[in-house]
Amino acid sequence: MPPATVSQTSPVPDTDPSRTLQALLDQRYSCRGFQPQEVPRTTIERILQLAQRTASWCNAQPWQVVVTRGAATERLRNALLAAQTQPPQPDFPWPREYHGVYQARRRECGLALYDAVGVAKGDREASARQALENFRFFGAPHVAIVTSDEALGVYGAVDCGAFVSNFMLAATSLGVATVPQAALASRADVLRAQLGLAADRRVVCGISFGFADDTHPANGFRTTRAGLDEVLTWVES
C-alpha cells in the first residue's frame, strides 16, 4: 500500500507562534508558595532539554545545572538556613546600588509582595522572616543551581541568564511553577560545599520549582512591566 499523502487542499492550522510565546510570558510569574509534591523526573528532563536550545556567545553553552530532589533538597535547605548568620559570599558582585527608576521598581515589587503576605510597612522582623523563605525555597521540592565557567566572566553569566529565562518558560509550558533567586547565589560557599561544585564553577543563581500552591497569598500578586517608550530608542538617521 502506498504511503499516505497530505492533500493539497488540507486546511493549514491558523497558528501564530508569537501568540504562544505571549501566552507563556503572561502566564509565568515568580512563584513563592509551592506544594510539596515532586515533579516527575521525565518532566524535569524535558524542561532542561527545551532550555538547552538557548543561544549563547560562540555557542559556548557555559551553563551547568545541579537539580536537587528528595533528601538532597532538605539537606541543602537546612544548610542554607544555618548559614544565614554569616556574611554573604557571592561569586559575582552584587549591584553597587539601585537608583532612580530601578529602585522605584524594586520597591514596588517588594511592597506588593509584603502586602500580599500581610507584612506591614516598616515591620523589619516580619520582612526578615519573609526574606528567609528564599532559603527555604518557598517550600519547593526542587532547586536548580545554575553555574558558569569562571574564565568566561560576565559573558558566561549573561548566557546563563538566557538559559534561566528559557528554563522558566519551558517549565511554564509543562505546568511547573518557578522562581529565579539571586539570593541563593549569596551563599555560593554553601552551595559549593553541599553540591560538590568544581572550583572553576561560578554560581549565577538558583531556580526553585515545583507545583504552585494556588492558595498561598504570595502567589496572588503580579509585577508590572515598563512600556516600550521607557526602554526603546529609535535611531533612523
C-alpha positions, 0 to 999 in steps of 0.5 A, spaced: 500 500 500 502 506 498 504 511 503 499 516 505 499 523 502 497 530 505 492 533 500 493 539 497 487 542 499 488 540 507 486 546 511 493 549 514 492 550 522 491 558 523 497 558 528 501 564 530 507 562 534 508 569 537 501 568 540 504 562 544 510 565 546 505 571 549 501 566 552 507 563 556 510 570 558 503 572 561 502 566 564 509 565 568 510 569 574 515 568 580 512 563 584 513 563 592 508 558 595 509 551 592 506 544 594 510 539 596 509 534 591 515 532 586 515 533 579 516 527 575 523 526 573 521 525 565 518 532 566 524 535 569 528 532 563 524 535 558 524 542 561 532 542 561 532 539 554 527 545 551 532 550 555 538 547 552 536 550 545 538 557 548 543 561 544 549 563 547 556 567 545 560 562 540 555 557 542 559 556 548 553 553 552 557 555 559 551 553 563 551 547 568 545 545 572 545 541 579 537 539 580 536 537 587 530 532 589 528 528 595 533 528 601 538 532 597 533 538 597 532 538 605 539 537 606 541 543 602 535 547 605 537 546 612 544 548 610 542 554 607 538 556 613 544 555 618 548 559 614 544 565 614 548 568 620 554 569 616 556 574 611 554 573 604 559 570 599 557 571 592 561 569 586 559 575 582 558 582 585 552 584 587 549 591 584 553 597 587 546 600 588 539 601 585 537 608 583 532 612 580 527 608 576 530 601 578 529 602 585 522 605 584 521 598 581 524 594 586 520 597 591 514 596 588 515 589 587 517 588 594 511 592 597 506 588 593 509 582 595 509 584 603 502 586 602 500 580 599 503 576 605 500 581 610 507 584 612 506 591 614 510 597 612 516 598 616 515 591 620 523 589 619 522 582 623 516 580 619 520 582 612 526 578 615 522 572 616 519 573 609 526 574 606 528 567 609 523 563 605 528 564 599 532 559 603 527 555 604 525 555 597 518 557 598 517 550 600 519 547 593 521 540 592 526 542 587 532 547 586 536 548 580 543 551 581 545 554 575 553 555 574 558 558 569 565 557 567 569 562 571 574 564 565 568 566 561 566 572 566 560 576 565 559 573 558 558 566 561 553 569 566 549 573 561 548 566 557 546 563 563 541 568 564 538 566 557 538 559 559 534 561 566 529 565 562 528 559 557 528 554 563 522 558 566 518 558 560 519 551 558 517 549 565 511 554 564 509 550 558 509 543 562 505 546 568 511 547 573 511 553 577 518 557 578 522 562 581 529 565 579 533 567 586 539 571 586 539 570 593 541 563 593 547 565 589 549 569 596 551 563 599 555 560 593 560 557 599 554 553 601 552 551 595 559 549 593 560 545 599 553 541 599 553 540 591 560 538 590 561 544 585 568 544 581 572 550 583 572 553 576 564 553 577 561 560 578 554 560 581 549 565 577 543 563 581 538 558 583 531 556 580 526 553 585 520 549 582 515 545 583 507 545 583 504 552 585 500 552 591 494 556 588 492 558 595 498 561 598 497 569 598 504 570 595 502 567 589 496 572 588 500 578 586 503 580 579 509 585 577 508 590 572 512 591 566 515 598 563 512 600 556 516 600 550 517 608 550 521 607 557 526 602 554 526 603 546 530 608 542 529 609 535 535 611 531 533 612 523 538 617 521 
